[in-house]
Amino acid sequence: MSFSDMPVDVGPVYEGERIRSKQMFVELGGPKIPKHFELVKVRKPSEIKDGEVILRGIDLGEMEEGSRHPIGILVEVAGKELEEDLEAVFERRIHEFCNFINGVMHLNQRYTNWMRVSKKAIEKGFNSFKQMGTILIRLFKAELPIIEQAQVTMITNADVIEEYYDMAIETYEKRDERARGLHDDDVDMFYGCVLCQSFAPTHVCTITPDRTSLCGSINWFDARAAAKVDPKGPIYAVPPGECINGVAGEYTGVNEITKKRSLGEVERVYLYSGMEWPHTSCGCFEAIDFYIPEVNGHGIIDRNADMKAINGLAFSTMANQTGGGKQMPGFNGISLQYIASPKFQIYDAIQEGLEHGIELTVWMNSELKERVKQFIPEDLQPKIATEKDVSNMNELREWLKEKEHPVVATWVEEEEEEEYEEEWAEEGAMVPLGTQTMTIPGAGGIGGFKIILKNCKVHADALIIKRIDKSAKRKKKK
C-alpha cells in the first residue's frame, strides 16, 4: 500500500493530531451542523464499483476558508466473508483511518461525526474529498483483508444528506435494538476497545451486553465480531474473571486488562458506578452523566445540546474535565444506550436506597429526554426536569419536591447533616468538582467550619479528602 501519489503523509503517527480553530481551513459536521453521518454498509459485489469515490456536493478546495459544512461518509464494502454484523465494526474504523491523514482531525462517530482540515494540508494540495475517499478505500482493504471491494460516497450538500440520513438512523437503531435483548449474565466474555487512545492515552473502554461503548457505536455483538476478524486490533476479548462485586460490576479480569492497557494508570473499575472507581472517559462519548450535589441527584446532557446544563456548564466545558482517560467521580462519559441498560449507574442508586439507576436522574436537556423517553419508566418521566421546566438549583429543588421525585427520599436536613460526617469508601477518594458544601474538621477533629463553593471554577487535577475518623457514620436517610 502506497500513498506516494497523495500530497500529504498518511500513517498512524498522525493519530491524535489536534487542529485548533486558527489552524483550520474548514470544519465538517460537528454540533453546529443539523444533520451529518458516517455509515458502512455491506453490499453484493455487483452493487458497487471497487475503488470508486463519488462526491455529492461542493468539493474541499471550493469551500471558503473558515466555513462549516455538513458531511456524510458512506463506505460500501463487499467480500465473500462479509456479513452485516461487521458493519459497525468497520464503521468505527473511519475515525481511525481519517486520523491517519496528516492535516485531518476526526472526532466522534455515527450522527455526531466532526472533522477539521488544516490550512497546511490545503496548501500542500490536499483539496479534494476524492483524495480522502481514495485513502479510506486503500486503508480499509489493507488493514482489513476480509474486505475485497470498497466504494466511498462523500456528501457535503445538505439536501442530499437528507436522502441518506434516515437510512443511517434506521441502521443505527436496528443494531441497538438487537443489543438491548442481551445481558451480562447471558455471556462468558466481555470486550475492550482502545481506538480512542490517540486522543485519550489512558482510556480503556470495556464493552459488555449491559454497557455499550461510550461512543455508542460498538455494542457487545459488534465487539465480538471485531475481535474475531482482527484479534490483534484495537477491539479485543476480555475474560471477566472473578466477579468481585456484581452490583458495582467489578471483575478481576476487567481490572487486569484495564491496568495493562492503561499502562498502569487505572487499576480498578466499577462498570456500573459514576461515583466510585468509575469507568474512564475518552472524548467521543455521546453524553455526560454529572452529579448535582445540591439535590443529591444526577443530570445528563448530550453532545448536541446547544445550551448550559442546570449546573451552569455547557457540554463542551464538562467534556474537557470528563474526557482524557481519567477516572473522574461525578463526571462520566456515557452512551445513550447505557441509559436504557438495567445496570445504568445501579451501584450508585442502591447506595442511596433506590432500586434503579435512572431514579437518580433529576435533569436532562429536553431534546435528549425526548429521544430516550422510551427507556424511562412512565411514572418517572414527568419527574425529570429539563431546561424548559427549571433554570436554577432552587427551582430544581422545588420541582423535585413538588413532583415527588424518588431522589427526594435521600435528602438530609441541613441541621441533621451537620451531626454526621460523610463516610468515604476509600482514603483519598476524589470529589467531583462543581458546587460543593463540605465540613472541614479542626485540630483533632473537634469543631471545624463549613466551606461552601458556589458558581465558581476550580482548576485542579484532583481534590483529595482523607478520612480521619474510621468510625464516621453514613448520613441518615429519611
C-alpha positions in Angstrom: 0.0 0.0 0.0 1.4 3.3 -1.1 0.3 6.9 -0.7 3.1 8.4 -2.7 0.6 10.0 -5.1 -1.0 11.9 -2.2 0.1 15.5 -1.3 0.1 14.7 2.4 1.6 11.9 4.5 -0.7 9.1 5.7 0.0 6.9 8.7 -0.8 6.1 12.4 1.9 8.5 13.5 -0.6 11.4 12.8 -3.4 10.0 15.1 -4.1 12.4 17.9 -3.2 15.5 15.8 -5.2 18.5 17.1 -6.3 21.2 14.7 -7.3 24.3 16.5 -9.7 26.9 15.1 -6.8 29.2 14.0 -5.2 26.3 12.1 -8.4 25.1 10.5 -9.3 25.7 6.8 -12.8 24.1 7.1 -15.0 22.3 9.6 -17.2 19.4 8.6 -20.2 18.2 10.7 -20.0 18.8 14.4 -22.5 20.2 16.9 -23.4 23.3 14.8 -24.5 21.3 11.7 -28.0 19.9 12.0 -27.5 16.6 10.1 -24.4 14.6 9.3 -23.4 11.0 9.5 -21.0 8.2 8.6 -22.1 4.7 7.7 -20.7 1.4 6.5 -22.9 -1.0 4.5 -22.1 -4.5 3.3 -23.1 -4.9 -0.4 -23.0 -7.6 -3.1 -20.0 -7.2 -5.4 -22.3 -6.3 -8.3 -23.8 -3.4 -6.4 -20.6 -1.3 -6.1 -17.5 -0.4 -8.1 -14.3 -1.1 -6.4 -12.1 1.9 -5.8 -14.7 4.5 -6.9 -15.2 7.7 -4.9 -18.4 9.6 -5.5 -18.7 13.2 -4.5 -22.2 14.7 -4.0 -21.8 18.4 -3.2 -19.1 21.1 -3.1 -15.5 19.8 -3.1 -13.0 20.6 -0.4 -10.9 23.1 -2.4 -14.0 25.0 -3.4 -15.0 25.7 0.2 -14.4 29.1 1.8 -11.7 29.3 4.4 -13.2 29.2 7.9 -16.6 27.9 6.8 -18.6 24.9 8.1 -20.3 22.3 6.0 -22.3 19.1 6.5 -20.5 15.8 5.9 -21.8 12.4 5.0 -19.5 9.5 4.6 -20.9 6.3 3.1 -18.5 3.4 2.8 -19.9 0.4 0.9 -17.9 -2.9 1.1 -18.1 -6.3 -0.4 -16.3 -9.7 0.1 -17.1 -13.4 0.3 -16.8 -13.5 4.1 -18.5 -10.2 5.0 -21.7 -10.1 7.0 -24.0 -7.4 8.3 -22.7 -7.8 11.9 -19.4 -6.4 10.8 -20.8 -3.0 9.5 -20.5 -1.2 12.9 -17.0 -2.6 13.4 -15.8 -1.3 10.0 -17.7 2.0 10.6 -15.7 2.8 13.8 -12.5 2.5 11.8 -13.5 5.6 9.8 -12.4 7.5 12.9 -9.1 5.8 13.0 -8.3 6.0 9.2 -9.3 9.7 8.8 -6.9 10.5 11.7 -4.1 8.7 9.8 -4.2 11.7 7.3 -1.8 14.5 8.2 -3.9 17.6 8.4 -7.2 15.9 9.2 -8.8 15.7 12.6 -11.7 13.4 13.1 -13.9 13.1 16.3 -16.9 11.1 17.3 -19.0 8.8 15.1 -22.4 8.0 13.7 -24.5 11.1 13.5 -22.1 13.2 15.7 -19.1 12.9 13.4 -16.9 16.0 13.4 -13.9 16.8 11.2 -11.4 19.6 10.6 -9.0 20.0 7.7 -6.0 22.2 8.3 -4.8 25.1 6.2 -1.4 23.4 5.8 -3.0 20.4 4.2 -4.8 22.6 1.7 -1.6 24.4 0.9 0.1 21.1 0.2 -2.6 20.2 -2.3 -5.0 18.1 -0.2 -8.0 19.8 -1.7 -10.5 17.1 -2.8 -12.8 14.7 -1.0 -11.9 12.2 -3.7 -8.4 12.1 -2.2 -9.8 11.4 1.2 -12.1 8.7 -0.2 -9.3 7.0 -2.0 -7.2 7.0 1.2 -10.1 5.4 3.1 -10.5 2.7 0.5 -6.8 1.8 0.5 -6.7 1.6 4.3 -9.9 -0.4 4.6 -8.6 -3.0 2.2 -5.1 -3.1 3.6 -5.9 -3.2 7.3 -9.0 -5.5 6.9 -8.1 -8.0 4.1 -11.6 -9.5 4.5 -12.8 -6.5 2.5 -12.3 -7.3 -1.2 -14.1 -4.3 -2.7 -14.8 -0.8 -1.4 -16.6 2.2 -2.7 -16.9 5.6 -0.9 -19.5 8.3 -1.3 -18.7 11.7 0.2 -21.6 14.1 0.7 -21.4 17.8 1.5 -24.8 19.0 0.2 -27.4 19.4 3.0 -30.3 18.4 0.7 -28.5 15.3 -0.5 -27.6 14.3 3.1 -31.4 14.2 3.8 -31.7 11.3 1.3 -29.2 9.2 3.3 -29.7 10.4 6.9 -32.9 8.5 7.6 -31.3 5.3 6.3 -28.3 5.8 8.6 -30.5 6.4 11.7 -32.6 3.4 10.9 -29.5 1.3 10.6 -28.1 2.5 14.0 -31.5 1.9 15.7 -31.7 -1.6 14.3 -28.3 -2.5 15.7 -29.1 -1.0 19.1 -32.4 -2.8 19.4 -30.8 -6.1 18.9 -28.2 -5.4 21.6 -30.8 -4.5 24.2 -32.1 -8.1 24.4 -28.8 -9.4 25.7 -27.4 -9.0 29.3 -24.1 -9.6 31.1 -25.3 -12.8 32.8 -26.0 -14.3 29.3 -22.4 -14.3 28.2 -19.0 -15.5 29.4 -16.8 -13.0 27.6 -16.6 -9.2 27.6 -14.6 -7.0 25.2 -12.4 -3.9 25.3 -11.6 -1.1 22.9 -8.6 1.3 22.8 -9.5 3.1 19.5 -9.6 6.4 21.3 -6.2 6.2 22.9 -4.7 8.5 20.3 -6.7 11.3 22.0 -7.0 9.8 25.5 -3.9 7.7 26.1 -5.1 6.0 29.4 -8.7 5.4 28.3 -9.8 1.8 28.1 -13.4 1.1 27.1 -15.0 -2.1 28.5 -17.9 -3.4 26.4 -20.5 -5.7 27.9 -24.1 -6.5 26.9 -25.3 -4.1 29.5 -22.7 -1.4 28.7 -22.3 -0.2 25.1 -19.1 1.7 24.3 -19.1 5.3 25.3 -19.3 6.4 21.7 -22.5 4.4 21.2 -21.2 2.8 18.1 -19.9 -0.6 19.4 -22.2 -3.0 21.2 -21.3 -6.4 22.5 -22.2 -8.1 19.2 -20.1 -5.6 17.2 -17.1 -6.1 19.6 -17.3 -9.9 19.4 -17.3 -9.7 15.6 -14.4 -7.3 15.6 -12.3 -9.4 17.9 -12.8 -12.4 15.6 -12.0 -10.6 12.4 -8.9 -8.7 13.7 -7.8 -10.4 17.0 -4.7 -8.2 17.2 -6.7 -5.0 16.5 -7.9 -2.3 18.9 -11.0 -4.3 19.9 -10.2 -7.4 21.9 -11.7 -10.1 24.1 -11.7 -9.6 27.9 -12.3 -12.7 30.1 -14.3 -11.3 33.0 -12.6 -13.4 35.6 -13.9 -13.5 39.1 -16.9 -11.2 39.9 -15.8 -9.1 43.0 -18.9 -7.0 43.2 -21.9 -7.9 41.0 -23.9 -4.7 41.7 -20.9 -2.4 41.0 -19.7 -4.5 38.1 -16.2 -5.1 39.3 -14.3 -8.1 37.8 -10.8 -9.3 38.3 -10.3 -9.8 34.5 -11.6 -6.3 33.7 -9.3 -4.8 36.3 -6.3 -6.7 35.0 -6.8 -5.7 31.3 -7.6 -2.1 32.2 -4.4 -1.8 34.2 -2.4 -3.3 31.4 -4.0 -1.3 28.6 -3.9 2.0 30.5 -0.1 1.5 31.2 -0.8 1.1 34.9 -2.7 4.4 35.2 -6.1 2.8 36.1 -6.1 -0.3 38.3 -9.8 -0.7 39.3 -13.1 -0.1 37.7 -16.8 -0.2 38.7 -18.6 -0.6 35.4 -21.9 0.5 36.9 -21.0 3.4 39.1 -20.4 7.1 38.3 -19.2 7.9 41.8 -16.8 5.2 42.9 -13.9 3.9 40.7 -15.9 5.0 37.6 -15.1 3.9 34.0 -12.7 6.2 32.3 -14.0 8.6 29.6 -12.5 9.2 26.1 -13.6 12.2 24.1 -16.2 10.6 21.8 -18.9 9.9 24.4 -22.5 10.6 23.4 -23.5 12.3 26.6 -22.2 13.2 30.1 -23.8 12.0 33.3 -22.9 14.5 36.0 -23.5 14.7 39.8 -25.6 17.5 41.2 -24.6 17.7 44.9 -27.3 20.4 45.7 -30.0 17.8 45.2 -28.0 14.5 45.5 -29.0 13.6 42.0 -27.6 13.3 38.5 -28.1 15.3 35.3 -27.5 14.1 31.7 -26.6 16.4 28.8 -25.9 15.1 25.3 -23.3 16.2 22.8 -25.8 18.0 20.6 -27.2 20.3 23.4 -26.5 23.9 22.5 -27.1 25.2 26.0 -25.8 25.2 29.5 -26.8 22.4 31.9 -28.6 23.0 35.2 -25.1 23.3 36.9 -24.3 26.3 34.7 -21.8 24.4 32.5 -22.1 23.6 28.8 -21.4 20.1 27.4 -18.1 21.3 26.0 -16.9 22.7 29.3 -17.7 19.5 31.2 -16.3 17.4 28.4 -12.9 19.0 29.0 -12.7 17.7 32.5 -14.6 14.4 31.9 -12.5 13.1 29.0 -8.9 12.3 28.5 -8.9 8.8 30.0 -9.2 9.8 33.6 -11.4 8.4 36.4 -13.5 11.4 37.3 -16.1 10.7 40.0 -19.2 12.6 39.3 -18.5 13.3 35.6 -18.9 10.3 33.3 -19.0 10.0 29.5 -21.8 7.6 28.6 -23.6 6.2 25.5 -27.3 6.8 25.1 -27.8 3.0 25.0 -26.3 2.8 28.5 -29.3 4.9 29.8 -31.5 2.0 28.6 -29.5 -0.6 30.5 -30.9 -2.2 33.6 -27.5 -1.7 35.2 -27.3 2.1 34.4 -25.4 3.5 37.5 -27.2 0.9 39.6 -24.5 0.8 42.2 -24.9 4.5 43.0 -28.7 4.1 43.2 -28.5 1.2 45.6 -26.0 3.1 47.8 -28.7 5.8 48.2 -31.5 3.3 48.9 -33.1 3.5 45.4 -33.8 0.5 43.2 -32.8 1.7 39.7 -30.0 4.0 38.4 -32.4 6.0 36.3 -34.1 7.1 39.6 -31.0 9.2 40.4 -31.6 11.3 37.2 -33.2 14.6 38.1 -32.4 16.7 35.0 -31.9 16.2 31.2 -31.7 18.6 28.3 -35.2 18.4 26.6 -34.1 17.0 23.3 -32.2 14.2 25.0 -35.2 13.4 27.3 -37.5 13.2 24.3 -35.1 10.9 22.5 -34.6 8.4 25.4 -38.2 8.8 26.7 -38.9 5.1 25.8 -36.2 4.0 28.2 -37.5 6.0 31.2 -40.2 4.4 33.4 -43.6 6.0 32.6 -44.1 7.2 36.2 -40.7 8.8 36.3 -40.9 10.8 33.0 -42.8 13.8 34.4 -40.5 14.0 37.4 -37.2 14.6 35.5 -36.8 18.3 34.8 -35.4 19.9 31.6 -34.2 23.5 30.8 -37.9 24.2 29.9 -39.0 23.5 33.5 -36.3 24.9 35.7 -33.5 27.4 35.3 -31.5 27.2 38.6 -30.9 24.9 41.5 -33.5 26.4 43.8 -36.2 25.8 41.1 -34.9 22.3 40.5 -35.1 21.5 44.2 -38.7 22.8 44.5 -39.6 20.9 41.3 -38.3 17.6 42.6 -40.3 18.1 45.9 -43.5 19.0 44.0 -43.2 16.1 41.7 -42.2 13.7 44.5 -39.1 12.5 42.7 -37.6 9.3 44.2 -34.3 11.2 45.0 -36.1 13.4 47.5 -36.2 10.4 49.9 -32.3 10.5 50.0 -32.2 14.1 51.2 -31.0 15.1 54.7 -32.0 18.2 56.5 -29.1 20.7 56.9 -29.1 20.6 60.7 -29.0 16.8 60.7 -26.3 16.7 58.1 -24.0 18.7 60.4 -24.3 16.0 63.1 -22.8 13.3 60.8 -19.6 13.2 58.8 -19.7 11.6 55.4 -18.1 8.1 55.4 -15.8 7.9 52.4 -15.3 4.4 50.9 -11.6 4.8 50.4 -8.9 7.0 51.9 -8.1 9.8 49.5 -11.4 9.4 47.4 -11.8 12.1 44.8 -14.7 14.5 45.0 -16.2 15.8 41.7 -15.6 19.5 41.0 -18.6 21.8 41.0 -20.7 23.4 43.7 -19.7 21.7 46.9 -20.6 22.0 50.6 -18.2 20.4 53.0 -17.3 20.5 56.6 -13.6 20.7 57.4 -12.8 19.4 61.0 -10.5 21.4 63.2 -7.4 20.2 65.1 -8.0 16.7 66.4 -11.4 16.5 64.7 -13.1 18.8 67.2 -15.1 21.7 66.0 -14.5 22.9 62.4 -16.0 25.2 59.8 -18.0 24.8 56.6 -16.8 25.9 53.2 -19.5 26.5 50.5 -18.3 26.9 46.9 -21.0 28.1 44.6 -20.8 29.1 40.9 -17.1 29.0 40.9 -14.5 27.4 38.7 -11.8 25.4 40.5 -8.8 24.3 38.4 -7.0 21.3 40.0 -6.0 17.8 39.0 -8.0 16.4 42.0 -9.4 17.4 45.3 -8.3 14.9 47.9 -10.4 14.4 51.1 -8.7 12.0 53.6 -10.8 10.2 56.1 -9.7 10.9 59.7 -12.4 9.1 61.6 -12.7 5.4 60.8 -15.9 5.2 62.8 -17.7 8.0 60.9 -21.3 7.2 60.2 -23.2 7.5 56.9 -25.8 10.2 56.5 -29.2 9.1 57.9 -31.9 8.6 55.3 -35.4 9.8 56.0 
